[in-house]
Amino acid sequence: MNHLLQDLRFAFRLMTRTPGFAFAAILVLALGVGANTAVFSLVDELLWSPRPFAHADEIVQVYSQDRKHPSSFRLFSYPTYRDIADQNAVFSGVLAYNLTMIGIGEAETSRRAFGSVVSSNYFSVLGVPLRQGRAFTPGEETPSRHVPVVIASYRYWQSTGFDPGLVGRTIRVNERAFTVVGIAPARFTGTMMLLGPELYFPLGVYDLLANDFFRESGTPTLDRRDSNQLFVIGRLKPGVTVAGAEPALRTLALNLEKAFPVEQKEQTFFARPLPRLSAGVAPPTKAGLTVLGSLLIGMAAIVLLIACLNLANLLLARGVARRREIAIRLALGGGRRRILRQLLTEGAVLALLGGVVGWVLALGGTRLLMDSLSSRIPFALSFEGVANPEVFLAALGFCAVATIGFALGPALRLSRIAGTEDLKAQPGQDPATRRRRRWVPRHPLLVAQIALSLGLLCAGGLFLRGALKAAKVDTGFRSPQTLLAELDASLAGYDETRTLQAYRAIEERIAALPGVQAASVASIVPFGTVSQSKNVRRAGLRIEPGARPATAAEGRSFNARWTSIGADYFRTMGLPILRGRAFSAFETDQTGAPRVAIVDETLARDLYPEGNALGQHIQFADAGGTVDSSAAASMEIVGIVPDTRWDFFSAGRGGTIYVPYAQGFLRNAFLHVRPAVETPAAAAALVETIRREIRTAAPGVPLFTIKTYARHLDSSLQLWVIRTGAVLFGVLGGLALLLAVVGVYGVRSYTVSRRTREIGVRLALGATPQAVQGMILREGIAMTVAGLAAGLLLGMALGQAVAGMLYEVSAFDPFTFSVAPAVLVAAALLACWLPARRATGVAPMVALRAE
């Protein structure tokens, strides 16, 4: 213990004698440890951290799959859920739920949020005790009972300032009063990790809250067996595995099909582990998250490795000056073990101090990231980040790894020195250089550092290029200053007829305003949080089994985005009608109007490759394209418009069908308003007028947001994902570049300072400062070129690994692989030139007297 205290005191004393070196070392370690801690906290939450459930490994999701079309899945009806709960032999408990978008009333406004409508045993099956209050009762679960009670999430409670009287209080949801009966525990976000609903409701109020995005207009109520609207989650009995449960679930599905041959036709059941970040009808593939997590951890580990190489280089360079000190200690009887322990203690102190600073940096960075995300999604976020004890322990582990990585090698090398030779060494003479082999680089660790830095810099550059392209995406719409206002008449209790009347009145009033060119409602907005798609096929075709269709399009269905729109939508969005006509006001306002549709060029080409789509009839179909709808359900194509882009992650533009608003009715709508003068100032001047006209035309209908289309696109969640990826990988690449420059500068600066006498001799014998600078720069160039060759290969490998995550950028993008090496070469040469310039500026006589 006394020896350890002595080592610690000596380490701190050495740091105070060389504060510049200590500061640089702590900063380098802080960047390396901080990056790894922040990345670990994110990946831990996404992939590894345990769910806040009792025996979470027993929780699985049940899926309903079509046996004839294995790619087709669907949700469960309430009666089917009850049958699974009562008749299964593999689950100790079964729950049901669904998500719904709600409007939470706050003072005079409402805000969008997600809620979850759950069965009464939701919390008990998951094994999650409420923090306060009670769970729902079986009576409150009964469909259409409409008991207005709610359980608040911990995040919602936090938003009220942890109001001690929240339980028992009434809150306003969808313009209805609900009584809070309980509060969920901290970190509980429902069945997903990280993201969760703000409020939980009993299934009995589903019909009051279910949003049009989650069920189509006219869907039967929850208690009908043909109303498939629920996710089903089960807790496996002790000793039952996921694979072991499948035979029993398949048998249960067959029994239900016999009992209900129409509703359960061709359906089979199976279970899979509960997804961590999604709520879908089909099992998700974890590969995407795993690849992203592995890539982030790998790149962060490279940053830490670069930091360790950086410090190892600096310690080796500084070790030259300490060789005589260590040789004297060995000559006076100091043992190698004692010397080794002292050097490792010095490294551990630096690592711990750097780890503390890095932990603080990671804490701030992850909080900024989560705050940025929470402003773009209507979910409650629960993220402990680096405050998690597991992450703190991981940070200590990174410090230990860093200590071994940068301190062990130099310590072993210094503790093996030959005492007599080093006692005779002259000041400025590096014994190591005398034994250097010609085929080994002078600073191999620095070469490796440059190579790793270039690899990360190339990967970061690829993501940055993708983000820049995404910011300039061509959507196909030509109205960036069009204003978007989100409305939801269901929150004001409007039925379908009244909603159509209200939206038509809003369109007419706002279109008549001075300074407005056109106005129209639409059910979906491009690059929004929610999108919808349906399968479309030619109408009236009945292809007999085994028969060959006349053309490739006959008998096939094509998946296409769809949206319902008002009469002036295309004029409002600056989208021309290429052939045919737009919808009439009668078609968009009257549910009994003839069924018509407008398609884009891509869908028209897919359905009718012969080129005669206009005037043809189409219909919606199932995934197999085998549905034969009646003639009344078919739609006539009355117009064709250009292709548009609706999201960032689809393969390209095109594949969209537009229907009149009354025929694709949704009470949640987006009002599009195109100013007569399309400038930001003109759009801003209309905002308050639009608010006033909406309140007048549709009293009680909440207006959630109003912003320009350009701002909407800029705040898109998808663009945030692309930009965040660019920021994360760009920061890692930038850190790598910074560490490489610091490493090159530190090593070259220290090496040049040790060669001050040599430089003085050269200058005294007639060498010019430019010649000496050239000699030093050539050494730096040799190191840099060796690092570039290996770095380009690493960059190409990383580019191939992230190819699937890049937005419209090649994994071997020529621009990135030209600029990144150029930036690194320029920075490395600058880092070499500065010490050389400073050294050659010293007078030769002063240099000759230097040690």
N, C-alpha and C positions, 0 to 999 in steps of 0.2 A: 504493500500500500504506500509506504514511504517513497519507494522508487517511482511509483506511478504519479504521486503528487509532485515529485521532483521533475519528472518528464513533462507534466502539464505546465508547471511554472516556467520551465525552460522554453516550452513551445510558445507560451504567451509572450515571454520576454523576447524571443526571436521575432515574433510578429511585430512587436513595438519597435524593434530595431530596423525592420524592413516593411514599413507600413504600405508602401506602394505595391510590393509583391503580395502582401496579405490581402489588400483590397482587390487586386486583380484576380487572385485565386478564389476569394469568396464570391466575387461577382460571377466568374466563370462557372463555379459549382452551383450557384443559385440558379443560373439559367438552365443548366443541365438537370438538376434535381427538380426545379420548379416545373419544367416542361414535362418530365416524366410523372410527377405527382398529379398535375392537372389532367393529363391524358389517362392515367390510371384511374382517377376518380370517375371520369366519364365512361370509360370502358367497363369499370366495375359496376356502375349503375345499369349499363345497358345489357351486360352479359352475365355477371357473376354474383352480384350482391343478393343475399337471400331475400325472398319475399317476406313481408311482415305477416305471414300466416303461420298457424300451428301445423307442423308436418307438411310443409308446402310441396314436397315431392309427391304427395298423394293426390294433389289437385290436377285434374285433366279437363280438357274441353271435349265435348261430344260433337261429332259432325254427322250431317245427313247428306249422303252422296247418291247420285243417280247411277244405278248399276249399268244402264245402257250407255250413258255418257259420263264416264268417270271424272271428267273435268268440270261437271256441273254439280254445284252444292247449293243448299238452301238452309234457311233457318227453321226453327221448330214452332209449332202452334202451342198455345197454352194447354189444350187437352193432351197433346202428344208429350209435352213436358211432364204432365201429371202421370201419364202412363209409364214413362221412363222412371220417374221417381218411385212409383208404387210397385212396378213389376220387375225391376232389375235385381240381379243377384250379386253384383260386383261393387256397388257403391254403398257407402254408409250414409251418404247424403247427396242430394241433387238440388241445384239452384237454377234459376232462370233470370235473365236480365236483358236489357238492351239500352243503348245510348240514345239520347235525344237532345236536340239543340233547344235551349230554352232562353227566355228573356227574364233576367232578374231585375226587378224594379228597384231603383235607387233614387230617392227624392223624386224629381220630376222627369227622370229619364229611365231608360232601360239599357242593359248591356247584354251582349251575347255571351252564353256560356254553355257548357255541356252538362247535362244531368244524366243520371242513370236510373232507370225504372227497374226495380228488383223484386224478387220473391221475398216472402217474409222470413225465410231461413237463410238469406244471403250472407249475413255476417256470421251466423252460427256454423254454416257449412265451411266457410273459409277459415273459421277458427280465429275470428278477430273480435275481441270484446270492445264494446263502445266505450269511449272516454267518459261520456256523460249520457244520461237519459236511457231510453229503451229502444229495442228494435221494433220492427213492424209486427202486427198481429196477423194470423191467418185470415181474419175477416177483412183487414185492410188490403190483402192481396187479391181477394176475389174480384175478377174482372167486372168493370163498370160499377163498382161500389162507390167510387169517387170520394173516398175519405181524404180530406185535404191535409195530410201530414207529410213531413219531410225530415230527413236526417242530414245535417250539415257536415261537410268535410272539415277536416282540421284547418285546411287552407282558408275556407270561407270564414270559419271562426276567427282565424288570425286577421282576416280583412276587416272584421268588426272591432278590432282592438281587444280580442279575447273577452268579449262582452260576457260577464258572469251570469247575466240573465237571459242568454240567447235561448236556452231550452225553455219552451213554453211561450216564446215570443212568436208573433205572426210576421211572415215576410211575404213579399209580393212576387209571384212567379207567373209569367204569362197573363198578367193582369188579374190573377186570382190570389186569394189569401190562403197561405199554407202555414200550419202551426209546426214549429220545430219541436220534435220529440226526442232528438238525440244528437250527439256529436261524435263523429268517427275519430279514431286515434291518429296521432301524428304519424307521418310517413305512409299512411294507408291511402292508396290511389286506386282502389278497386282491383280489377283483375289485371290491369296493366302496371308496368313499372314506369316511374318518372312522371307520366301524364295520367290524370284522372279527372273524374267529374267533380263539380263543386257541390252538387246536391244529389241526394238519393231519395227516390219516391217509391211508394208501393205499387205493385202491378195494377191495383185497382184504379189508379188514375191515369193509366197508360193512354186511354182514348182522349184524355184532356190535353196530354202533353206531347204525344208522338208527333214529331215534326214531319212535314211533307217529304223531307229528304230521306226519311227512313221508312216511309210507306207511301204507296201511290194513292192518289185521291180515289175514294170509293173502296178501299181495302176493307174487308169485313172486320168487325170488332174482334177484340183479343180472344174471346171465348169460343170462336168458331174454329173447327179443326182445319179448315182450309186457309186460315190466317197465320202464315208462317212468319213470325216477327221476333222470335226470342232466341238468344244464345243459351246453350245448356252447358253447365259446368258440374262435374261430379267429383266427389272425394272417394278414392278407391279404398276398399276395405283393407285392413292390415294383411299383408302377405300377397295381395293381388297386384300383378304388374299390368302395364299398359297393354302388352301383347296378350297376356292371359285374359284380359277383359274382352277382347274382340269377338271370340266365338259366342259369348253370351249376348253381346250387343247385336250381332248379326241375327241370332235366333230371335231376339226381341223384335227387331225390325221386320222379320218375316211374319211373326205372329200379328203385329200391328197391320201389316199389309193384307193379311187374310181377313182381319176384322174390318178394315177400312180400305177396300181395294181401290177406291178412287183417289182419296186424299194421300195415301201412302204408296201409291203405285211406283214400283221399281226403286224404292228407297232402301238403303242399307245404312247402318250406323257403325261408327268406329270412334275410338278415342285417341287423342294425342296430348302430349304435355302442354300445359297452358302457355300460350304465346306471351312474351314479355312486353311487346310494344305495339300490339295490334289487337283489334277485335274484328275478325273477319269470318265469313261463312266457310272459307276453305283454309286448311292448315297452311301457315306461312312457311316460307323457306328461310332458315336461319343463316343461310350462307352469306347473304349480303351484310348483315350485322357482323358476322364473324370475320369476314374479310376486312371490313372497315376497321373493326377493333384491332385485329392483328396488324393491319397496316399502320394505324396510329401508334400502337405500342412499339412496333419495329422502328418507325421513324424517330419516336421519342428516345428509344434506346440508342439509336445512332447518335442523337444529339448528346446524350450522356457519355457515350463512348468518345465522341469528339472532345468533349470537355475534359475527360480523363486523359486523353492523349495530349491535349493542350497543356494540362498541368504537369503531366509526366515529362514533357519536353522542357517546361520551365524548371522543374525540380532537377532534371539532369543537368541543365545549363547552370543552375545555381549551385549544383553539387560540385562543379569544377572549383568554385571558390572555397568550398568547405572541405576539399580533399586534404589540405594540410591540417585543418582543425581535427578531422577524424583520424588522420595518421598520427597526430600527436596524442590523441586520447587512447588510441590502440597501443602506442609506444609506452604510455604511462600505466598500462595494465587494464584498460577498458576492454571488456569482452565483446565479441561480435554480436552476441545476443542482446547485450545492453544497448549497443549502438543501434541495432535494428529496431528494438522496441522504441527507442527515442525517436527515430525517424518516422515510424508508423504512428506514434502518438501525435507528432506534429501534423501528419496528414489527416488523422482522425479529427483533430481540433478544427482544421480548415474545413473538412467535410461537414461537420456538425454545424458550424457557423453558416456555411453556404446553404445547408439544408434548411435551416431556420428561415433564412431570407427567401429561399426558393419556395418554401411552404406558404409564406405570406404572399408571394407573387402568384402562386397557383390559386390561392383563396380568392384574391381579387379578380384574376382572370376568369375563373369558372363562374363567379357571381355575375360578372359582366355578360358572359355568354348566356346564362340562364335568364337574366333580365331582358336581354335582347330577344330571346325566344318567347318569353311569356307575353310580350307585347304583340305577338303575331298570332297566337293561337287561343282559342276559347276554352282551353283546358286549365285545370289547376296543376301547377308544377310542384313536385316534392323532390328536392335534390339537396342532400347534405353536403355533397362535394368533398372538399379536402378536410372538412370538419369531422368527417366520419372517422372513428378510431382506427378502423381497418386501413384507411388511406394514410393516416398519420404513421401507422406502423410501416406501411409500404414506403413512406418517405424516409423513415429511419433506415429501412433496408437499402434504399437507393444510396443513402449516405455511406453505408457500410460497403456497398459494391464500389462506389466511387473511391473510397479510401484504398481498397485493394487495387482498383484499376489504375490510380495515378500515383500511389505512394509505394506500393510493394516493390515494383521493379526498380525504381531509383534507389530505394533503401537497400535492396539486396546488392545492387551494383556498388553503391558507396561503401557498404560494410565489407566488401571483399578486396579493398584496395591494398596495394603493397606498400607498406608503411615507409620503407627507406627511400623508394623511388619518389614517392609523393612529398617526402620531407625535403628532397633536393630540388623539387620542381621550382622553376622560376615564376615570378608573378606574370600572369597573362598566358602562361604555357598550359595547354590542355593535354595531359598525358593520353587521354582517350584518343585524340586525333592521331597520335603517333602510331597507334595500333590499328587504325582503321584500314579495312581491306578496300581495294580499289572498286570492287564490284558491289559494295554495299553503299547505299546513299548516306551522305553525311548525317542526315536527320531522317531516318526511315519513319519514325512516328509522325513527323510533320507531313511527310508525303502521304501517309495513310489518312491523316486528318484532312488534307486538301481533297483527297479522293472522296471521302465520305461526305464532306461539305458540298462538293459539286453534285453528288448524287441527290442529296436532299434539295439542293437549290433547283435542280431540274424538275423534280417532282412538284415542288411548290410553284414553279413557273407554269407548269402544265395546268394546275388548278386555277392559278391566277388568270391565265389566258381564257379558260372556260368561263370564269366569272365575268370577265370583260365582254366576252361574246354574248353571255346571257343578258347583261345589262343593255345590250343594243339589239335584242332579239326583234325580228320582224314578225309581228303578230298577224299581219294582214289587214288589221283595222287601221283606219286613217283618221283617227280622232283622239289624239293623246290628251286634249283638254276637255274631253267629255266628262261630265260629272257623274259619279255613281252614288246612289243613295239606297241603302238596304232597308227594306220594309218587311213587316210580317203582320198581316191582317189577322192571323189566327190568335195573336196575343190580345187583340181587342174583341175577340169573340165573334168575328165576322164569319158568316157561312160563305159558300161558294158564290152564290148569286150576288150577295152584297159586296164580296171582295172584288169580283169582276167590275161591278159598277163603280166602286171606289177607285180602283186602279185606272179605269177609263176616265173618270173625272179628274184624277191627278194628271194624267197625260194631257188632257185637253187644256186644263188651266195653266199648266207650266209651258206647254207649247205656244200658248197665246201671249206669254210674257214678252215684253220688249227685251231684246238681247238674246233671245232663245231661237235657235234654228229648227230644232226638232227634239222630241222627247218620246221615249218608249220604255215599257217594262220588259223584263226578261227573267226567266226562272233561274238561270245560271250565268255567272260572269266568268269570262276567261281568266285563267290563272288564279281562281278563287280557291277557298278551302275545300269546297265540295264540287264534284263533277258527277255527271250521269252519263250512262251509255246504254244502248240497246242494240239487239241484233235486228238487222233489216234485211228483207228478202223481196224478191218479186212476188206480186200478189197473184192469186188464182191458179198457181201451178200445183198440180198433184202428180208428183213423180212416183210411179209405181215402184215397189221394192225390186231391185235388180235391174231396173231400166236405166239406160244412159241418157242424161239430159242432152238437149240439142246444143247448148252452149255451156261454157265453163261456169257462167253465172247462174244458170237455171238450177233450182234445187239447193242452192247455197245461201247461207246468211252471212252478212258482213257486220262486224261490230263497229258501231259508230257513236260518237258523242251526240247527245241530243239536248235541245233546249227549246222551251216554248217562249214565244216573243210577241210583242205588240206590232201593230200595223206599220209603224214608222221606224222599226228597229234598224234596218239596213241603212236608211238615210242618216239616222242618228250616229251609227258607228262608222260611217264613211265607207260602206261596203257596196259596190255596184251590183246591180242585177245583170248578169251576163246574157241570160236568155230567159224568156218568160216574164213573170210579173211578181210583185211583192204581195203580201196578204192584204186583204181588205179589212176595214174596221169591223164589218159584219162577221167575218171569219174569226177574228181574234177575240171578239166580245161575246159571241153567242155559241153556247155548247151544242146547239142543234144544227149548226152550219155544216155544209158539205166538208168532208175530211180531205184536207189538202196538206201538202208538205213542200218545202224547198230544200234542196240538197246542194252540197258543194261539188266541185268538179271531180274530186277524187271518188266520192261515193257514187256519183252518176256514172263514172267510168267503170267502177267495179260492178255495179248492177247491170249496166247496159253497155258492154264494151263495143257494141255495134254503133254507139253514138246517138241513139234516139231516146234518151231518158225523158225528155220533156213530154208531158202528157201521159206517161206511163203510170201504172198503179203499183204501189209497194205496200208492205205490211210489216209489222213487228213480228218477230219469231223467237223461238227458243234457241239455245246454243247449237242444237243440231240442225236448225233450219228446216225442221219437218212439220212445223205447225201449219195447218191449213185453216186460216181464219175465214170468216164469212166475208161476202162482198162488201157488207156495210162497214167492216173494220179496215178495209183497204184505204189508202190515201193516194190521191193523184198528185204527181209532181208538177207543180205550176211554175217553178222557177229554179234556176241554177245560179249559184254565186261563187266567187273565188274561194280557194282554200284559205283557211285561217289556222293560226296556232293557238291552242287552248291551254297548253302546259309546257313545261321545259323538258320533261322526261320521256315524252312519246317519241317514236322514231322520226316523225316529221309532221308536216302540216297535212290537213285534209281528213276526210272521213267524218262529216258532220251532217246531221239532219235537223232542220228547224220546223216546228209545228206551230200553229196559231195558239196563243196563250190559253184560250178557253178549252182547247183540245188537249193541252198538256198542263192542266191547271195545277199550280202550286201557290199556296197562300204566302209563302216567303218569296219575295221578289226583289229584283234590283232595278231601280229606275235609272235610266240613262238619259242625260240631258246634254245636248250639244249646243254650246254657245254660238251666237251669230259671229262673234269675233273670237277666234280660237287662240287666245292668249291666256297665260296664267292669271293676269290681273282681271280679265273679263270673267273667267270662271270663278275666281274668288268673290267677285262682286255679286254673283248670283246665289251664293250659299244661303244667306239669311232669307232671301225672298223665297227660295225653294222650300225651306223649312216652314215658313208661314203658309204657303199654299198647300202643303201636305196636311198641316194641322186643320186647315179650313175644309179641304175636300174630303178628308178621312179622319174625323175626330177619334182620338184614342189609339190610332195605329202608330206604333212607335217607330221612330227614325233612328237606326242604330249608328250608322256612319254616313258621312257624305264627303267624298274626296274625288279628285280627278283620276281619270283612268291611268295617267302616267304615275301618279302617286300610289295608286292601287297596285300597279305592276311592280313598283319599286319596293313595296312592303309585302310582296307575295311570300308566302311560306316557302315555296319551292325555290325562289330566288335567294331567300335567306339560307336555305340548305346549301345551295351552290356557293354563295358568298362565304358562309361559315367554313365550308370545306376549304375554300381558297385561303381564308384567314388562318385556319389551323395548320394546314400544310405550308402556307406561306410563312407563318411565324417560325415553324420548325426549320424551314429552309433559310430564313433570315438569321435565326440563331446560329445555324451551322456556319453561315457565311461570316457572321460576327466573330464566332469562336475561332474560325480559321484565320481571320485577319489578326485577331489578338494573339493567336499562337505564333503566326509567322513573325509578327512585329516583336513579340516578346523574346522569341528565340534569337532572331536576327539582331535585335538590340543588345541582348546580353552577350551574344557571340562577338559582335563588333566591339562592345566595351572591353571584352577580354583580349581583343586583338589591338587595343589602342597602341601599345608599344610597337607592334609590327607595322601598323599603319604609319606611326611616326617615323620609323626607319625608312619606309618606302618613300614618304614625302621628303625626308632629309636627303635621300639619295637621288632626288630629282623627279620622282613620279608626280604626275599632275593629280589634283583632286578628282578630275573627271575619270582618269584611268583607274584610280582606287575605287571610285563609286561603281564603275563598270565591272570591276572584278567582283565586288560584293553582289551587284545585281545579277551577274551571270550565275553565281551560286544559287541565288533565289529563283532565277528562271529555271535552272536545272531541276530544282525540287518541284516547282510548280508544274512543269511539263510532265514530269513523272506522275504527279498526282492527277493531272487532267486526263491522262490516258486511262487510268483505272476508274476515275470518277465518271467519265462518259459511259463506260460500260455499265457501271452501277446505276447511273441515271436512266439508261435504256431499260434495264431490268425493272426498276421501279415504275417507269412509264408503262411498261407492259402490265404490271400488277394492278395499276390504278386505271387502266384503260376503260373499264366498265363504269367508272364513276365520273369520267370527264364529260363535260358538255361541249359537244361539237369540236373537240380537239383531238388530233391524232396522238397516239402514245409516243410517236417519234417526231413531234412537231418541230420542223426545221428552225423556226424562229426561236423557240425556247432553247433548243440545243445549240444555238449560235450565241444568243445573248447571255445565257447563264455562264458558260466558260469565259466569255469576254469580261463579264463583271468580276468573276473570281480572279482572273489574271490581273486585271487592273488593280483590284484591291490588294492582291498579294504583292505586286510590284511596288505599290505605294508603301506597303508595310516594310518592304526591304529597303526602299530608297531613303526613307526618313532617317533610320539609324545611320546609314552610310553617309548621308549628307551632314548629319550632326558630327560624326566622327572626323570627317575630312575638314571640318571647319575649325578643328583644334590646331593650335600652333605646333609645329614638329617638336620643339624643345619641351613643351608641356607634355606632349604625348610620350616622349622618350622617358620622362620621369614618372609616368603613370604606372600604377600597379593594377 
